């Protein structure tokens, strides 16, 4: 396995142009982020939705987020709720009891340390309970509209399957994409690769017959499939 530096150099010299082309095609194909309607680009809502989404599918997380935001969509409002009220709103998200306590603690922390404003830097966000790099990057990118590369399991899997990179973990994928991908593409990486992974390039049974970027895919991990005859 090459080092991060070797991997990123290979990606930059061989596939960076193709990467840009693929992302542009997917950008035209998938125009909305899965969290866009629920969070409306609000950093606090993005943060809370991300915390709820851990180990929970989007079809469960998004309705739960909407129910919760009807009760509280600011740190000030959230800390006024009891854990039981939050649990009732977010059920059946995974670990909903623990998450209710996390939401209260994070909201109190934001009020105490940041005067109620969600931090804009990765390092500051990582100091909040339950926040990892994926969540921090999504808050920066989707919530604050600042350059960020948010890598979740979909982005990691699809980037490797397409042949952009060869990495072993989401953190490594984030590092290599930051090193190789022009910053103008950073805002769309999460949106287009998550949607592509959910709707077309599925972990099992990828729908290669309808894939808009089949010609540029190196089919890593996936069984090659031909397009259906039209």
DRENDO-1510 file (C-alpha; in Angstrom, 1 decimal, always signed):
<recs>
REC; n; res; u; v; w
REC; 1; UNK; +0.0; +0.0; +0.0 .
REC; 2; UNK; +1.6; +3.4; -1.0 .
REC; 3; UNK; +1.9; +6.1; +1.6 .
REC; 4; UNK; -0.6; +9.0; +1.7 .
REC; 5; UNK; +1.9; +11.2; -0.2 .
REC; 6; UNK; +2.5; +8.5; -2.9 .
REC; 7; UNK; -1.2; +7.9; -3.2 .
REC; 8; UNK; -2.1; +11.6; -3.6 .
REC; 9; UNK; +0.7; +12.1; -6.1 .
REC; 10; UNK; -0.5; +9.3; -8.2 .
REC; 11; UNK; -4.1; +10.6; -8.1 .
REC; 12; UNK; -3.0; +14.1; -9.0 .
REC; 13; UNK; -0.9; +13.1; -12.0 .
REC; 14; UNK; -3.2; +10.4; -13.4 .
REC; 15; UNK; -6.8; +11.1; -12.4 .
REC; 16; UNK; -7.4; +14.6; -11.2 .
REC; 17; UNK; -8.8; +15.7; -14.5 .
REC; 18; UNK; -11.1; +12.7; -14.7 .
REC; 19; UNK; -12.1; +13.3; -11.1 .
REC; 20; UNK; -13.2; +16.8; -11.9 .
REC; 21; UNK; -15.2; +15.6; -14.9 .
REC; 22; UNK; -16.9; +12.9; -12.9 .
REC; 23; UNK; -17.9; +15.3; -10.2 .
REC; 24; UNK; -19.2; +17.8; -12.7 .
REC; 25; UNK; -21.4; +15.2; -14.3 .
REC; 26; UNK; -22.7; +14.0; -10.9 .
REC; 27; UNK; -23.3; +17.6; -9.9 .
REC; 28; UNK; -25.7; +18.0; -12.8 .
REC; 29; UNK; -27.3; +14.6; -11.9 .
REC; 30; UNK; -27.8; +15.1; -8.2 .
REC; 31; UNK; -28.7; +18.7; -7.4 .
REC; 32; UNK; -29.9; +18.5; -3.8 .
REC; 33; UNK; -28.0; +17.5; -0.7 .
REC; 34; UNK; -30.0; +14.9; +1.4 .
REC; 35; UNK; -30.0; +17.3; +4.3 .
REC; 36; UNK; -30.7; +20.5; +2.4 .
REC; 37; UNK; -34.5; +20.6; +2.9 .
REC; 38; UNK; -34.3; +19.7; +6.6 .
REC; 39; UNK; -31.4; +22.0; +7.6 .
REC; 40; UNK; -31.9; +24.9; +5.1 .
REC; 41; UNK; -28.2; +25.6; +5.3 .
REC; 42; UNK; -28.3; +26.5; +9.0 .
REC; 43; UNK; -25.1; +25.4; +10.8 .
REC; 44; UNK; -26.8; +24.5; +14.0 .
REC; 45; UNK; -29.4; +22.4; +12.2 .
REC; 46; UNK; -26.7; +20.7; +10.2 .
REC; 47; UNK; -24.8; +19.9; +13.4 .
REC; 48; UNK; -27.9; +18.4; +15.2 .
REC; 49; UNK; -29.0; +16.4; +12.1 .
REC; 50; UNK; -25.4; +15.0; +11.8 .
REC; 51; UNK; -25.4; +14.0; +15.4 .
REC; 52; UNK; -28.7; +12.3; +15.0 .
REC; 53; UNK; -27.6; +10.5; +11.8 .
REC; 54; UNK; -24.8; +8.5; +13.4 .
REC; 55; UNK; -25.6; +4.8; +12.9 .
REC; 56; UNK; -29.0; +5.8; +11.6 .
REC; 57; UNK; -30.4; +5.8; +8.0 .
REC; 58; UNK; -31.4; +9.1; +6.4 .
REC; 59; UNK; -35.0; +8.0; +6.0 .
REC; 60; UNK; -35.2; +7.8; +9.8 .
REC; 61; UNK; -32.9; +10.8; +10.6 .
REC; 62; UNK; -34.5; +13.4; +8.4 .
REC; 63; UNK; -38.1; +13.0; +9.8 .
REC; 64; UNK; -36.7; +12.9; +13.3 .
REC; 65; UNK; -34.8; +16.1; +12.7 .
REC; 66; UNK; -37.9; +17.8; +11.5 .
REC; 67; UNK; -39.9; +16.8; +14.5 .
REC; 68; UNK; -37.1; +18.0; +16.8 .
REC; 69; UNK; -36.8; +21.4; +15.0 .
REC; 70; UNK; -40.4; +22.0; +15.5 .
REC; 71; UNK; -39.6; +22.1; +19.2 .
REC; 72; UNK; -36.2; +23.7; +19.1 .
REC; 73; UNK; -33.9; +24.8; +16.3 .
REC; 74; UNK; -31.4; +27.0; +18.3 .
REC; 75; UNK; -29.1; +26.1; +21.2 .
REC; 76; UNK; -31.1; +28.4; +23.5 .
REC; 77; UNK; -34.3; +26.5; +22.7 .
REC; 78; UNK; -32.7; +23.1; +22.9 .
REC; 79; UNK; -31.4; +23.5; +26.4 .
REC; 80; UNK; -34.9; +24.3; +27.6 .
REC; 81; UNK; -36.1; +20.9; +26.6 .
REC; 82; UNK; -35.8; +17.8; +28.8 .
REC; 83; UNK; -34.0; +14.7; +27.7 .
REC; 84; UNK; -37.4; +12.9; +27.6 .
REC; 85; UNK; -38.9; +15.6; +25.3 .
REC; 86; UNK; -36.0; +15.2; +22.9 .
REC; 87; UNK; -36.2; +11.4; +23.0 .
REC; 88; UNK; -39.9; +11.4; +22.2 .
REC; 89; UNK; -39.2; +13.7; +19.2 .
REC; 90; UNK; -36.2; +11.8; +17.7 .
REC; 91; UNK; -37.3; +8.2; +18.3 .
REC; 92; UNK; -36.6; +5.8; +16.6 .
REC; 93; UNK; -33.1; +7.0; +15.7 .
REC; 94; UNK; -30.3; +4.8; +16.9 .
REC; 95; UNK; -29.1; +5.4; +20.5 .
REC; 96; UNK; -31.8; +8.0; +20.9 .
REC; 97; UNK; -31.5; +8.2; +24.7 .
REC; 98; UNK; -27.7; +8.9; +24.6 .
REC; 99; UNK; -28.2; +11.3; +21.7 .
REC; 100; UNK; -30.7; +13.3; +23.6 .
REC; 101; UNK; -28.1; +13.9; +26.3 .
REC; 102; UNK; -25.5; +14.7; +23.7 .
REC; 103; UNK; -27.7; +17.3; +22.0 .
REC; 104; UNK; -28.3; +19.1; +25.3 .
REC; 105; UNK; -24.6; +19.0; +26.3 .
REC; 106; UNK; -23.4; +20.3; +22.8 .
REC; 107; UNK; -26.0; +23.1; +22.9 .
REC; 108; UNK; -24.9; +24.2; +26.4 .
REC; 109; UNK; -21.3; +24.1; +25.2 .
REC; 110; UNK; -22.0; +26.3; +22.2 .
REC; 111; UNK; -23.8; +28.8; +24.4 .
REC; 112; UNK; -21.0; +28.8; +27.0 .
REC; 113; UNK; -18.0; +28.9; +24.8 .
REC; 114; UNK; -19.2; +30.4; +21.5 .
REC; 115; UNK; -22.0; +32.7; +22.6 .
REC; 116; UNK; -24.6; +30.5; +20.8 .
REC; 117; UNK; -22.9; +30.5; +17.4 .
REC; 118; UNK; -21.7; +27.2; +15.9 .
REC; 119; UNK; -18.0; +27.3; +15.4 .
REC; 120; UNK; -16.7; +27.7; +11.8 .
REC; 121; UNK; -13.4; +25.7; +12.1 .
REC; 122; UNK; -12.8; +22.0; +12.1 .
REC; 123; UNK; -10.6; +22.1; +15.2 .
REC; 124; UNK; -13.2; +24.0; +17.2 .
REC; 125; UNK; -16.0; +21.7; +16.1 .
REC; 126; UNK; -14.0; +18.6; +17.1 .
REC; 127; UNK; -14.0; +19.8; +20.7 .
REC; 128; UNK; -17.8; +19.4; +20.9 .
REC; 129; UNK; -19.1; +16.1; +22.2 .
REC; 130; UNK; -19.8; +13.5; +19.6 .
REC; 131; UNK; -18.4; +15.5; +16.7 .
REC; 132; UNK; -16.0; +13.7; +14.4 .
REC; 133; UNK; -14.3; +14.8; +11.2 .
REC; 134; UNK; -17.3; +13.9; +9.0 .
REC; 135; UNK; -19.7; +16.0; +11.1 .
REC; 136; UNK; -17.2; +18.8; +11.4 .
REC; 137; UNK; -16.6; +19.0; +7.7 .
REC; 138; UNK; -20.3; +18.9; +6.9 .
REC; 139; UNK; -21.1; +21.7; +9.3 .
REC; 140; UNK; -18.3; +23.8; +7.8 .
REC; 141; UNK; -19.3; +23.1; +4.2 .
REC; 142; UNK; -23.1; +22.8; +4.3 .
REC; 143; UNK; -23.7; +24.9; +7.3 .
REC; 144; UNK; -21.2; +27.7; +6.9 .
REC; 145; UNK; -20.7; +27.4; +3.1 .
REC; 146; UNK; -16.9; +27.3; +3.6 .
REC; 147; UNK; -14.5; +25.0; +1.8 .
REC; 148; UNK; -14.5; +21.5; +3.4 .
REC; 149; UNK; -14.2; +17.9; +2.3 .
REC; 150; UNK; -16.8; +15.8; +4.1 .
REC; 151; UNK; -16.0; +12.1; +3.8 .
REC; 152; UNK; -18.5; +9.5; +5.1 .
REC; 153; UNK; -18.7; +5.8; +4.2 .
REC; 154; UNK; -20.4; +6.7; +0.8 .
REC; 155; UNK; -17.7; +9.2; -0.2 .
REC; 156; UNK; -14.9; +6.8; +0.9 .
REC; 157; UNK; -16.4; +3.8; -0.9 .
REC; 158; UNK; -17.4; +5.6; -4.1 .
REC; 159; UNK; -14.0; +7.5; -4.4 .
REC; 160; UNK; -12.2; +4.1; -4.2 .
REC; 161; UNK; -14.6; +2.3; -6.4 .
REC; 162; UNK; -14.4; +4.9; -9.2 .
REC; 163; UNK; -10.7; +4.6; -9.0 .
REC; 164; UNK; -10.0; +8.2; -7.8 .
REC; 165; UNK; -7.8; +7.0; -5.0 .
REC; 166; UNK; -6.7; +3.9; -3.1 .
REC; 167; UNK; -7.2; +4.4; +0.6 .
REC; 168; UNK; -8.1; +2.3; +3.7 .
REC; 169; UNK; -10.3; +4.7; +5.8 .
REC; 170; UNK; -12.5; +7.7; +5.5 .
REC; 171; UNK; -9.9; +9.8; +7.3 .
REC; 172; UNK; -7.2; +8.8; +4.8 .
REC; 173; UNK; -9.7; +9.5; +2.0 .
REC; 174; UNK; -10.3; +13.0; +3.3 .
REC; 175; UNK; -6.6; +13.7; +3.5 .
REC; 176; UNK; -5.9; +12.5; +0.0 .
REC; 177; UNK; -8.9; +14.4; -1.5 .
REC; 178; UNK; -7.8; +17.6; +0.2 .
REC; 179; UNK; -4.3; +17.1; -1.3 .
REC; 180; UNK; -5.4; +16.3; -4.8 .
REC; 181; UNK; -8.8; +17.8; -5.5 .
REC; 182; UNK; -9.0; +21.4; -6.6 .
REC; 183; UNK; -10.8; +23.4; -3.9 .
REC; 184; UNK; -13.6; +24.4; -6.3 .
REC; 185; UNK; -14.9; +20.9; -6.1 .
REC; 186; UNK; -14.9; +20.6; -2.3 .
REC; 187; UNK; -18.4; +21.9; -1.8 .
REC; 188; UNK; -20.0; +19.3; -4.0 .
REC; 189; UNK; -18.0; +16.1; -3.1 .
REC; 190; UNK; -20.3; +15.0; -0.2 .
REC; 191; UNK; -23.5; +15.9; -1.9 .
REC; 192; UNK; -22.9; +14.1; -5.2 .
REC; 193; UNK; -21.1; +11.1; -3.9 .
REC; 194; UNK; -23.5; +10.4; -1.1 .
REC; 195; UNK; -26.5; +10.7; -3.5 .
REC; 196; UNK; -24.6; +8.6; -6.1 .
REC; 197; UNK; -23.9; +5.9; -3.5 .
REC; 198; UNK; -27.5; +5.9; -2.2 .
REC; 199; UNK; -29.2; +5.8; -5.5 .
REC; 200; UNK; -27.0; +4.3; -8.1 .
REC; 201; UNK; -23.6; +3.0; -7.0 .
REC; 202; UNK; -24.9; +0.9; -4.1 .
REC; 203; UNK; -22.6; -1.3; -2.1 .
REC; 204; UNK; -24.3; -4.5; -3.3 .
REC; 205; UNK; -25.8; -4.6; -6.8 .
REC; 206; UNK; -24.5; -1.3; -8.2 .
REC; 207; UNK; -26.8; +0.0; -11.0 .
REC; 208; UNK; -24.1; +0.3; -13.6 .
REC; 209; UNK; -26.7; +0.2; -16.4 .
REC; 210; UNK; -28.0; +3.7; -15.4 .
REC; 211; UNK; -24.7; +5.1; -14.1 .
REC; 212; UNK; -24.0; +8.6; -15.6 .
REC; 213; UNK; -20.2; +8.2; -15.2 .
REC; 214; UNK; -19.8; +4.5; -16.2 .
REC; 215; UNK; -17.2; +5.3; -18.9 .
REC; 216; UNK; -14.9; +6.9; -16.3 .
REC; 217; UNK; -15.4; +4.3; -13.6 .
REC; 218; UNK; -12.6; +1.8; -13.0 .
REC; 219; UNK; -15.0; -0.6; -11.3 .
REC; 220; UNK; -13.0; -1.2; -8.2 .
REC; 221; UNK; -14.7; -3.7; -5.9 .
REC; 222; UNK; -17.8; -3.8; -8.2 .
REC; 223; UNK; -18.6; -6.5; -10.7 .
REC; 224; UNK; -18.4; -4.9; -14.2 .
REC; 225; UNK; -21.8; -4.5; -15.8 .
REC; 226; UNK; -23.0; -3.4; -19.2 .
REC; 227; UNK; -25.5; -0.8; -19.9 .
REC; 228; UNK; -29.0; -2.0; -20.7 .
REC; 229; UNK; -29.9; -1.8; -24.3 .
REC; 230; UNK; -32.1; +1.2; -25.1 .
</recs>
